[in-house]
Amino acid sequence: MISKLKIGLFGFGCVGQGLYDVLSKSSGIKADIVKICVKDRNKSRKLPMEYFTYDKNEILNNSEINIVVELIDDADEAFNIVKAAMISGKSVVTANKKMVANHLTELVELQTKYNVSLLYEASSCGSIPIIRTLEEYYDNELLYSVSGIFNGSSNYILSKIFNENLDYGTALKQAQELGFAESNPILDVGGFDAKYKLTIIAAHAYGLFIHPDDILNLGIQNLSTTDIDYARKAGKKIKLLNVVRKLNDDEITVHTMPTFVAPHQYLYFVENEYNGVIVEAAFSDKQFYLGKGAGGHPTGSAVLSDISAVTYDYKYAYHKASQDKKLFYSKNVLLELYVRYTNKDELNLLGKAAITEQGSGYVICTVKLENLLKNNTALQNSSLFIANTGRTVSGTDVKETALEKAENS
Ligand SMILES: NC(=O)c1ccc[n+]([C@@H]2O[C@H](COP(=O)([O-])OP(=O)(O)OC[C@H]3O[C@@H](n4cnc5c(N)ncnc54)[C@H](OP(=O)(O)O)[C@@H]3O)[C@@H](O)[C@H]2O)c1
């Protein structure tokens, strides 16, 4: 039990300032910010300058500081800071999903080796306490799936497009001005940010530590009016969805991609910067969590909750990873997709595919997840817009090729 936390804070941007506000108004917690490390020497700050440093070692080497709160927007430097802090015996709270997802195995080893806490509730779904819920509440329950909208800024953009007819560029600019979007927008709209969160959720839901490079992420960056009209005609919206689901007793699968969502689904009504998470389980059945997934105060509140948990020495136990029954990640899964193209040759990037419908500039087809994953970077860089139809396809074999069928018709 730590009686008084002395915080070394890294980053004083959207979330760092959000945390400062939340902490100042929370009288119950005994925690003081001792020093704040930032980068830009020319920025004016809303706190006295004696709080700030530009030298990370002023925090890392300060023995009075017993907790490091890492809220910077540079994942590589964040890992250096977090690693050094843990090695020097300081507990760490971070919101950096990219850093956690890329280094989860090593971070868990550091937590054990140096007997410190590493908590990152704010890294996934902002103010929804999904990590601790999976870790503690569902520690033994058999989960069928965890799915939902995990990226506030792309959801904000899609909401503005579908509900207010804003164009993509204007909606993205608004999301950035409101502090919902990452400094580099492709992280959000390309589905990378959502995928990093999904990596973390898969570890806590199923005990599987999958590297993010091994998870498919497709984004909304190529969304056009054709796709919006197609969805509207079907009475649906397009949402960027994360899915991790159990296929059978031994296997799970996982992916991030735009998906058509109908009005009878909870996620249809998750709008703007809100996130929505659906947990389906054998005994508790279906549960739906809704909350703000971005913004300084909602994210700051998740950081505060982790800081509070450090006061009672809370650590993630990764319960599912230590269970006897081990699960495997399968990519041998069929997905039914809507694919809109401007250059038909780019359909080759889907690999073998069975077309069930062809329209003007688009196809509906069934493809294998493993083929999409092989071409993930090329698909990201192509002009294709790809969305999961949301319909389940059974089996594991694709019988026809997309191009044969397209060329024969
Ligand atoms: N924004 C959200 O809604 C949200 C939600 C969930 C999680 N997150 C995560 O929270 C973290 C922070 O995001 P943010 O939106 O607060 O970013 P931000 O507004 O861009 O602020 C980034 C802060 O990091 C500082 N910084 C960057 N590199 C640094 C370095 N090498 N050393 C010290 N300080 C450095 C910057 O310093 P200067 O002030 O000097 O520029 C700035 O204060 C990210 O990992 C992000 O993914 C954000």
The ligand as an ORCA input file, in Angstrom:
! r2SCAN-3c Opt
* xyz 0 1
  N      -6.378     12.352    -27.135
  C      -7.146     11.353    -26.744
  O      -8.387     11.454    -26.728
  C      -6.525     10.062    -26.301
  C      -7.351      9.025    -25.842
  C      -6.791      7.842    -25.388
  C      -5.402      7.691    -25.383
  N      -4.624      8.694    -25.867
  C      -3.165      8.490    -25.846
  O      -2.611      9.392    -24.912
  C      -1.289      9.776    -25.318
  C      -1.215     11.302    -25.383
  O      -2.138     11.751    -26.339
  P      -2.541     13.302    -26.437
  O      -3.752     13.352    -27.272
  O      -2.546     13.929    -25.086
  O      -1.295     13.877    -27.263
  P      -0.929     15.425    -27.519
  O      -2.069     16.301    -27.191
  O      -0.332     15.493    -28.876
  O       0.217     15.718    -26.432
  C       1.437     15.033    -26.483
  C       2.322     15.528    -25.362
  O       3.496     14.716    -25.354
  C       4.621     15.565    -25.236
  N       5.783     14.880    -25.815
  C       5.917     14.379    -27.079
  N       7.133     13.776    -27.209
  C       7.754     13.925    -26.013
  C       9.014     13.514    -25.509
  N       9.891     12.836    -26.254
  N       9.330     13.832    -24.229
  C       8.460     14.516    -23.436
  N       7.228     14.917    -23.855
  C       6.903     14.628    -25.123
  C       4.238     16.821    -25.966
  O       5.073     17.859    -25.516
  P       4.871     19.390    -25.954
  O       3.710     19.865    -25.104
  O       6.133     20.031    -25.565
  O       4.564     19.394    -27.407
  C       2.770     16.965    -25.510
  O       2.709     17.618    -24.252
  C      -1.062      9.070    -26.658
  O      -0.390      7.861    -26.433
  C      -2.461      8.787    -27.159
  O      -2.512      7.654    -28.005
  C      -5.150      9.868    -26.312
*
